[in-house]
Each structure stands twice: as C-alpha cells, then as structure tokens.
Amino acid sequence: MNPLKVSAQFAAYLWYTEVRQRTTPDEALRFAEQNWPTFLPSAHEGWGQLLLRVAQPKRVESGRAHRRSAEQDDTRRIPALADVG
C-alpha cells in the first residue's frame, strides 16, 4: 500500500473524528476512504511508513519462547538499580 495514501487517510480519519465529535469509527473510516485525496497536502510519507509498519502482524519464531526467565532479567538490570529493588 502507498505510504502517502495511508498517511492521507489517517489525516482524514483524525480530522473527521475531531470535527464530528459524535461519530462512529465506521463513519470516520468511510469518510477517510472516500476523501483521502483532499488530505494529500498534509500527508507525510514517513508517517505512512510508520503506520504500515505498526499495522503489520508481528512475526513469531516457531518453537521458541521469547519470554525471559527471572534469572535473565536480574542479570540485565542496571547495577545501581539492582541494589534498590
């Protein structure tokens, strides 16, 4: 998907929710999908890239636990804070 389009749709969505205080998310989404070209001047490609990155599902390695054990967490503490806790 085009980052500029995503950014413009996001701007349109936010604008609509601010102007129309009593709106549903579905109404705001329809507005954004229909009127995003109007918001292109306020769109930024970097914001669009960030939004696309955040929207991607996270990849999980199969068969590996990503949770650290309590022992690993203790060894990674900052020494000054380890004595306080």
VOPAGU-2260 file (C-alpha; in pm, 1 decimal, decimal comma):
REM VOPAGU-2260
SITE   aa  ch    i         X         Y         Z
SITE  MET   A    0       0,0       0,0       0,0
SITE  ASN   A    1     118,7     352,6     -72,7
SITE  PRO   A    2     254,7     528,4     241,0
SITE  LEU   A    3     131,2     869,4     122,2
SITE  LYS   A    4    -221,0     732,4      77,7
SITE  VAL   A    5    -212,3     573,4     422,9
SITE  SER   A    6     -92,6     898,6     575,9
SITE  ALA   A    7    -362,9    1098,7     396,0
SITE  GLN   A    8    -631,2     851,2     505,5
SITE  PHE   A    9    -508,9     875,1     862,3
SITE  ALA   A   10    -519,4    1255,6     847,3
SITE  ALA   A   11    -872,2    1243,3     704,0
SITE  TYR   A   12    -981,6     998,0     973,4
SITE  LEU   A   13    -841,7    1214,4    1253,0
SITE  TRP   A   14    -986,0    1532,8    1108,1
SITE  TYR   A   15   -1330,4    1376,6    1077,1
SITE  THR   A   16   -1329,0    1244,2    1433,1
SITE  GLU   A   17   -1224,7    1585,4    1566,2
SITE  VAL   A   18   -1481,6    1783,7    1366,3
SITE  ARG   A   19   -1768,6    1540,6    1413,1
SITE  GLN   A   20   -1745,1    1465,4    1783,4
SITE  ARG   A   21   -2036,3    1220,6    1780,7
SITE  THR   A   22   -1928,2     981,3    1511,5
SITE  THR   A   23   -1865,8     611,4    1489,2
SITE  PRO   A   24   -1533,3     464,7    1379,0
SITE  ASP   A   25   -1709,6     317,4    1073,4
SITE  GLU   A   26   -1831,8     660,1     963,6
SITE  ALA   A   27   -1485,4     808,5    1005,0
SITE  LEU   A   28   -1332,4     518,7     811,6
SITE  ARG   A   29   -1576,2     564,8     522,4
SITE  PHE   A   30   -1500,1     936,7     516,9
SITE  ALA   A   31   -1125,0     869,1     511,4
SITE  GLU   A   32   -1153,8     613,2     230,0
SITE  GLN   A   33   -1360,7     849,8      16,0
SITE  ASN   A   34   -1188,8    1181,5      86,7
SITE  TRP   A   35    -820,2    1098,9     134,9
SITE  PRO   A   36    -705,1    1287,6    -180,6
SITE  THR   A   37    -813,1    1614,0     -17,1
SITE  PHE   A   38    -567,1    1546,5     266,2
SITE  LEU   A   39    -265,1    1467,7      46,5
SITE  PRO   A   40    -107,1    1810,0     110,0
SITE  SER   A   41     -90,7    1728,1     480,9
SITE  ALA   A   42      28,7    1369,9     427,3
SITE  HIS   A   43     385,1    1265,5     504,4
SITE  GLU   A   44     543,2     954,2     358,5
SITE  GLY   A   45     732,4     879,5     680,2
SITE  TRP   A   46     409,9     876,0     883,5
SITE  GLY   A   47     256,3     641,6     629,4
SITE  GLN   A   48     554,2     406,8     650,6
SITE  LEU   A   49     531,8     408,0    1028,8
SITE  LEU   A   50     159,2     333,7    1020,7
SITE  LEU   A   51     213,9      47,0     778,5
SITE  ARG   A   52     492,0     -95,3     994,7
SITE  VAL   A   53     277,5     -78,6    1307,7
SITE  ALA   A   54     -14,3    -243,7    1127,4
SITE  GLN   A   55     191,3    -545,4    1016,9
SITE  PRO   A   56     142,4    -858,5    1224,8
SITE  LYS   A   57     444,4    -948,5    1432,5
SITE  ARG   A   58     646,3   -1248,2    1325,4
SITE  VAL   A   59     690,8   -1517,4    1584,0
SITE  GLU   A   60     969,0   -1770,8    1556,0
SITE  SER   A   61     819,7   -2115,3    1564,1
SITE  GLY   A   62     906,0   -2333,5    1862,3
SITE  ARG   A   63    1093,3   -2068,1    2059,1
SITE  ALA   A   64     973,4   -1889,6    2366,8
SITE  HIS   A   65    1050,9   -1518,5    2368,5
SITE  ARG   A   66     987,2   -1468,9    2736,9
SITE  ARG   A   67    1293,9   -1418,0    2952,4
SITE  SER   A   68    1330,4   -1606,5    3273,6
SITE  ALA   A   69    1353,5   -1422,4    3604,6
SITE  GLU   A   70    1726,8   -1504,0    3625,5
SITE  GLN   A   71    1795,9   -1343,0    3287,6
SITE  ASP   A   72    1603,0   -1031,3    3387,3
SITE  ASP   A   73    1809,1    -996,5    3707,2
SITE  THR   A   74    2138,4   -1015,0    3519,6
SITE  ARG   A   75    2035,4    -740,6    3280,1
SITE  ARG   A   76    1946,8    -484,1    3546,2
SITE  ILE   A   77    2145,4    -166,3    3580,0
SITE  PRO   A   78    2384,1    -225,3    3874,4
SITE  ALA   A   79    2272,9      86,5    4064,8
SITE  LEU   A   80    1908,0     -18,4    4041,0
SITE  ALA   A   81    1970,9    -385,2    4123,3
SITE  ASP   A   82    2053,4    -299,5    4485,1
SITE  VAL   A   83    1742,8     -84,1    4528,7
SITE  GLY   A   84    1492,0    -346,7    4408,7
